[in-house]
């Protein structure tokens, strides 16, 4: 029998320790890629482009690490220039991601700032236009969760405000400023989550924002369709990114992703192709208002 499993999938399994678990570890938010064990696979050595996004200009929020980094690498190798939005304290990760975009021969714009602030979010599309000359693809990827603590009382006003403003308010503000700058054939790709369909009690607030993003995606698709702007979303399952050790209890890290039908967590490189497909004006020209699940087998319906 021929083994047709991808190199990324094989590497993902090999990255785990002998027990099939991640080593215990913990960081403080927002987390650092270099401090993770093992280091995630963002497609640095595996992603091969084929010109699906040639000449496009994309903004990726949360583009410094994790899924955002994988998207940036894939987009660059597909021919797009990429602007990265990220927190100032994530500068080192952002510069590493930028180096991969430049190695692909594409332009990159580094746009640090806290998108929970309205003025910062609303200014982002204009900054992309200044740096790259326009905006064709908006990827609303940035997100925040906190799974440490049990019970409703663990959701403090400060935590709730940060989750809502990062995951939902910033997405709205950035999109609001981006749409007037986008022409026919442009696209918006939002990052939702398996949590919108199968919420964990410890992620009550986060799951609620992801369900809201599903609704917002459908509404925006209907609203912007007449302008020729497509709006879709990707729902990742458990993906190995800095968000996990930065927000999960240590004991949860060991078993992270083992409850999926495929029996493991995914790598950022395994999510990026869905974002490429939805951004492609050739491959996804008649796709809008939909959510693609990349969940290791957990259902998104």
C-alpha positions in Angstrom: 0.0 0.0 0.0 1.3 3.4 -0.9 1.9 5.9 1.9 0.3 9.1 0.8 0.3 10.9 4.2 1.9 14.3 3.9 5.3 15.1 5.2 3.7 17.7 7.5 1.3 15.1 9.0 4.2 12.6 9.5 6.3 15.3 11.1 3.4 16.4 13.4 3.2 12.9 14.9 7.0 12.6 15.2 7.2 16.0 17.1 5.4 14.4 20.1 7.3 12.5 22.8 7.2 8.7 23.1 3.9 8.7 25.0 2.2 10.6 22.1 1.9 13.7 24.3 3.4 17.2 24.3 5.9 17.9 27.1 4.4 19.9 30.0 5.1 23.6 29.5 3.7 27.0 30.3 4.3 30.6 29.1 2.7 34.0 29.8 0.5 35.6 27.1 1.0 36.3 24.2 3.6 33.5 24.1 6.7 33.0 22.1 7.4 30.5 19.2 11.1 30.0 20.2 10.1 29.0 23.7 7.8 26.2 22.6 8.7 22.5 22.8 8.4 21.3 20.1 8.6 24.3 17.7 5.5 24.3 15.5 5.7 23.6 11.7 4.5 26.7 9.8 5.4 25.2 6.4 8.9 26.8 6.3 10.3 23.7 4.6 7.2 22.1 3.2 4.9 24.7 1.6 5.2 25.0 -2.2 3.3 27.7 -4.0 1.7 27.6 -7.5 0.8 31.2 -8.1 -2.7 31.2 -6.6 -2.4 34.7 -5.2 0.0 36.3 -7.6 0.0 40.1 -7.4 -2.4 40.3 -4.4 -1.8 42.3 -1.2 -2.9 40.8 2.1 -3.2 41.9 5.7 -2.9 39.1 8.2 -3.7 40.0 11.8 -1.9 38.0 14.4 0.6 37.4 11.7 3.7 37.0 13.8 3.3 33.4 14.9 1.1 30.3 14.8 -1.6 30.1 12.2 -0.9 33.7 11.2 2.8 32.9 10.4 1.8 29.8 8.4 -0.7 31.9 6.4 1.9 34.6 5.7 4.4 32.1 4.5 1.9 30.3 2.3 0.5 33.6 0.9 4.0 34.8 0.0 4.9 31.6 -1.8 1.6 31.9 -3.7 2.8 35.3 -4.9 1.2 37.8 -2.5 2.7 40.7 -0.6 1.9 40.5 3.0 1.3 43.0 5.9 1.6 41.6 9.4 -0.4 43.0 12.3 0.8 42.0 15.8 1.4 43.2 19.4 4.6 45.2 19.9 5.9 42.6 22.4 5.8 40.0 19.6 8.3 41.9 17.5 10.9 39.0 17.4 8.4 36.5 16.1 7.1 39.1 13.6 10.6 39.7 12.2 11.2 36.0 11.9 7.9 35.6 9.9 8.9 38.7 7.8 12.2 37.0 6.8 10.3 34.0 5.4 8.0 36.3 3.3 11.1 38.1 2.0 12.8 34.8 1.2 9.8 34.1 -1.1 10.6 37.3 -3.0 7.6 39.2 -1.8 7.2 42.6 0.0 6.3 42.6 3.7 5.0 45.3 6.0 5.4 45.1 9.8 2.5 46.8 11.5 2.8 46.5 15.3 0.0 47.8 17.5 -2.7 46.7 20.0 -5.9 46.0 17.9 -8.0 46.1 21.1 -7.7 49.9 20.7 -10.3 51.2 18.2 -8.0 53.8 16.5 -5.2 51.2 16.0 -7.6 48.7 14.4 -9.3 51.3 12.2 -6.0 52.6 11.0 -4.6 49.2 9.9 -6.1 49.0 6.4 -4.8 52.5 5.6 -1.3 51.6 6.8 -1.4 48.5 4.5 -2.4 50.7 1.6 0.5 53.1 2.3 3.0 50.3 2.6 1.8 47.9 -0.2 -0.2 50.1 -2.5 -3.6 48.5 -1.8 -5.5 45.7 0.0 -7.0 42.7 -1.7 -7.2 40.1 1.0 -8.0 40.6 4.7 -7.3 37.8 7.1 -8.9 38.4 10.5 -6.8 35.8 12.3 -5.9 37.5 15.6 -7.5 36.0 18.7 -7.1 35.7 22.4 -8.3 33.0 24.9 -7.6 32.1 28.5 -8.3 28.6 29.7 -6.7 28.8 33.1 -9.2 28.8 35.9 -12.5 27.0 36.5 -16.1 28.2 36.8 -17.9 31.3 35.7 -16.1 33.5 38.3 -12.8 32.9 36.6 -14.0 35.2 33.7 -13.1 38.5 35.2 -14.2 41.8 33.7 -10.7 42.4 32.4 -10.5 38.9 30.8 -13.9 39.3 29.2 -13.1 42.7 27.8 -9.8 41.5 26.3 -11.4 38.5 24.7 -14.3 40.4 23.2 -12.2 43.3 22.0 -9.5 41.1 20.4 -11.7 38.5 18.8 -14.8 40.4 17.8 -14.6 44.2 18.2 -11.2 44.5 16.4 -12.4 42.2 13.6 -15.4 44.5 13.1 -13.3 47.7 13.2 -10.6 46.4 10.8 -13.2 45.1 8.4 -15.1 48.4 8.5 -12.0 50.3 7.5 -10.9 47.7 4.9 -14.0 47.3 2.8 -13.9 50.8 1.2 -10.4 50.0 0.0 -11.3 46.6 -1.5 -12.4 46.1 -5.1 -14.3 43.3 -6.9 -12.6 40.0 -6.5 -11.2 40.8 -3.1 -11.9 38.6 -0.2 -12.1 38.5 3.6 -11.2 35.3 5.5 -12.0 35.1 9.2 -10.6 32.7 11.7 -13.3 31.0 13.8 -12.8 27.8 15.7 -14.1 24.3 16.5 -15.1 26.1 19.8 -18.0 27.6 17.9 -19.5 24.1 17.4 -18.1 22.1 20.4 -17.4 24.7 23.2 -15.3 23.9 26.2 -16.6 25.1 29.5 -13.3 26.7 30.3 -13.5 28.7 27.1 -17.0 30.1 27.5 -16.1 33.6 26.5 -13.8 32.6 23.7 -16.3 30.1 22.3 -19.0 32.8 22.3 -16.9 35.1 20.2 -16.1 32.4 17.7 -19.8 31.6 17.3 -20.4 35.3 16.7 -17.7 35.3 14.0 -19.6 32.5 12.2 -22.7 34.7 12.2 -20.8 37.8 11.2 -19.2 35.9 8.3 -22.5 34.8 6.9 -24.0 38.3 7.3 -21.0 40.0 5.7 -21.1 37.6 2.8 -24.7 38.6 2.1 -23.9 42.3 2.5 -20.7 42.5 0.4 -21.6 40.0 -2.3 -23.1 42.7 -4.6 -19.8 44.5 -4.4 -17.9 41.3 -5.5 -16.2 40.8 -2.2 -16.3 37.2 -0.9 -16.3 36.5 2.9 -15.6 33.1 4.4 -14.0 31.6 7.4 -11.8 28.8 8.6 -12.5 26.8 11.8 -9.3 25.3 13.1 -9.4 22.6 15.7 -6.6 22.0 18.3 -3.5 23.6 16.6 -0.1 23.7 18.2 0.6 27.5 18.5 2.1 29.8 21.2 -1.5 30.5 22.3 -1.7 27.0 23.8 1.2 27.0 26.4 0.4 30.7 27.0 -3.2 30.2 28.0 -3.7 26.5 28.9 -2.9 24.7 32.2 0.3 22.6 32.0 -1.7 19.3 32.5 -3.9 20.1 29.5 -0.9 20.5 27.2 0.1 16.9 27.6 -3.2 15.7 26.1 -3.7 18.5 23.7 -5.4 17.3 20.5 -5.5 13.6 21.5 -9.4 13.7 21.6 -9.7 14.3 17.9 -10.5 11.4 15.5 -7.0 11.7 14.1 -5.6 11.4 17.6 -3.3 14.4 17.5 -3.1 18.2 17.4 -2.6 19.9 14.0 0.3 22.0 12.9 -0.2 25.6 11.6 1.1 24.4 8.2 -1.9 22.1 8.0 -4.4 25.0 8.3 -2.8 27.5 5.9 -3.9 25.8 2.7 -7.6 26.5 3.6 -6.8 30.2 3.9 -5.1 30.1 0.5 -8.0 28.4 -1.1 -10.6 30.9 0.2 -8.4 33.9 -0.8 -7.8 32.6 -4.3 -9.9 34.6 -6.9 -9.4 31.6 -9.2 -10.1 28.6 -7.1 -12.8 30.1 -4.8 -14.5 32.6 -7.1 -18.0 31.1 -6.3 -17.4 30.4 -2.6 -18.7 32.9 0.0 -20.5 32.7 3.3 -19.0 29.3 4.2 -16.8 27.9 6.9 -14.1 25.3 6.2 -13.2 23.1 9.2 -9.6 22.0 9.8 -10.3 20.1 13.0 -8.7 16.7 12.8 -12.2 15.2 12.4 -14.3 17.2 14.8 -17.6 18.2 13.0 -18.4 21.8 12.1 -22.1 21.6 11.5 
